[in-house]
Amino acid sequence: MSLKTELLELSEKFKYIIESQKGVVEVPTEDFGWDNFRYESPTFRLAHVERYFIGGLLVLHVTCFPHKNSKAPVFGFDIVGGDAKDKIAGAFLDLSPIMYDESFHTTEWNTDRKLPIWATVFSEQFIAVRPTSEEHTKLYDTGLDIFQRFIDKLNSGVDITDSDDEIEQIIQKQNVYCEHQADNKRTFGALKTKIGEERAKYFMTKVLFPPIEN
């Protein structure tokens, strides 16, 4: 099975989990030339599955942002690869802390990488790997398992708060996360080449990583 087919099947599994949530609605999204599926629900303020399969570059991007009254972390999962060698160049998976840090996996990888100095919004357990071909299934299963447990915890309501002070902190920290991610120069450069500077900036700040509007 090709990497493109693997990532297509994986993206459909993420979409299934998201679309199975009670009260979920798909958010209309402008056509930028590749697949973007965005959703809102009583469980989360935004979930996004992006498939960028263009010019031999294969990118699967999945994020899920809790509502502003939830102390839960932000889920993020990115896989970057290519058609030519049918290999994953990098995979990044995290539950990025908003009000607390938690242990969410015990996995070990052949090419595990240390958390970069600049990665200030990510957790201590941030997964950054270049998986071997034998680790592809492990990577996909790990991502799906962490996401399902993340969604189940959101549904439990355990992280919901009615404290105005905590809600203000959540808004601030989610927005810092979004600003940090939207400032990714490599992603912006690739999008700028494809759709131009203005639309690339709009996509980064309004579609990929939209802050909570007060």
N, C-alpha and C positions, 0 to 999 in steps of 0.2 A: 504494500500500500504506500502511495506517495505521501510525502509530508503535507502537501496541500490537501489531500483527501483526509488525512488524520486531523488536521486543524479544522477543516470544514465539519467533520463529524463531532469534534470536541465542542465547537461553537454551538452546534445544535443542541447538545446536552446542556450547556449553560442556559441557552434560551428556554429549554423545556423547564428547567428548575424555576427560572424567573417567571415564565408565563403561567406556571401552575399556582402562583401565589394568589390568594384571595384579593379581589378588587384591583388587580393589576390592569393598567391601561398602557398602550404603546404611545409614546410621544412622537408626534409628527416631526420628522427630521429632513432637512433639505438634502437633496441628492448631490453629494460632492464627487461622485464617480466611483465610490466603493460602498460596501455594505455597512450601515450603521443601524443598530436596533437599540432604541432607548425606551425605558419604561419607568412609570411611577406607580406606587401602590401605598396602601396604609402601612406596609412593612418598611419601605425605604423611600427616600426622596428621589433617587435616580439610580437605575441600573443600566449599564451600557455594554453591549457586545459589538465590537468593531472587527470587521474582516477587511484587511487591506492586502489584497492579492494582486499586485500590479507590477509589471516589468520584472518578473522573477523574484520580487521581494514578497515574503509571506509574513504578515503580522496579524496576530490575534491579540486583541486588547479587551479585557473584561474588568469593569469596575462596579462597585456598588456603594452608594453613599447613604448612611442612615439619616433619618429625619433629625432636625435640629434639637429635638427633645430627647434624643437617644445618646447615651454615653458610649455606645459601641464604636469600634474602630472602623476604618474604611478598608474595604476589600479591593485589592488590585492584583491582576494577573496579566502578564505580558509574555508572549512568545514571539521571537523574531528568528526567521530562517530564510532559506532561499530554495528556489526550484532547481537551480543548477546542480548543487551537490546534495540536495534533498536532506539537509541537516539543519538542526536548530543551532543558531549562533549564540543565542542567549535566552534565558527564561528567568522571569522575575515575579515573585509571589510574596504577598505580604498582607497581614492585617495591621495596618498602620494605626498606631494609637492616637486616640483623641482625648479621652479622659483617663485611660489606664492601658498598661501593657499587659499582655497575657501570653502564656505558652500555648502554641496552637499546632506544633508538629514536632516529631522526633526523627525526621528523615535525615539521611546522610547521602552525599553525592560524590561521584568520582572527581568532579571538577568544581567543587564548592568554592565560592569566592567570598572574601571578606567584605563587610559593609563599607562602601566608599566613605571617605571623610565628609563629602558634600551631602550625603544621604541623611539629612537631619530629620526628615519627617517619617522615616521608616522605623520599624521595630527592631529589637535586638535579634529576632529570629527571621529577619528578612532573608528570603531564599533568592540567591543570585547564582545561577549555574549555567554551564554549557553541557547539557546532558549528552551522554553517548546514545547511540541508536537503541541500545538495550534498555535505556532509562526512559524512553519516550512514554511508554505506557505508565510507568511509575509516576512520571511528572503529571500526566493527564489525570490519573486517578487521585493523586495528592491534591491537585487544584480543585477538582470536583468535590472531594470529600471535605476540604476546608470550607469551600463555598457553601455546601449544604449545611454544615454545622453552623456556619455564620448566619445563614438565613433562618435556621431553626431557632437560634438564640434571639435574633431580632423578633421573630414571631412570639417568643415567650414573654416579651415585654419586660424582662428583668433589668434592662438598661434604661428604661424610660424614667425621666425625671421631670418634676414640675417646679424645680428650683430655678428662679429667674437668673441667679448668678451662674449656675451650671449651664443653663441654656446659652447664656452670653459667651461662656468659655467654649462651648461646643461650636458655636457659630464662628468664633475667632479661629479656633484650631482647624476646623474643616476648611475655612477660607485660606489659611496659611498653607495647608496641604495643596489646595487647588492652585494657588499662586506659584508654589514651588514646582509643581508638576507642569504647569502651563509654561514655565520658563525653560523647558528642556530644549536646548539649542539644536540638538541633533534631530529631534522630531520636527521642530519648527522648520528647519532647513529642508527636510525632505518634503514637507507639505508645501512650503513656499515654492519649490521647484515645480510641484504638480499643479497647484491651484492659485498661486500668486500670494504676495505678502499679506494683503488685507484679509482675504478669505482664510488664509492659514492662521492668522491671529484670531479671527473670529472662531474658527473651528477649535483652536486650542483652549480659548477662554470661555466659550459659550456652549460648546458641544462636548468636548472631552472632559474638561474640568471646570464646570460652572460653579461659582461660589454661591453661598446662601445669600440671597438678597434680603436685606433688612426692611 
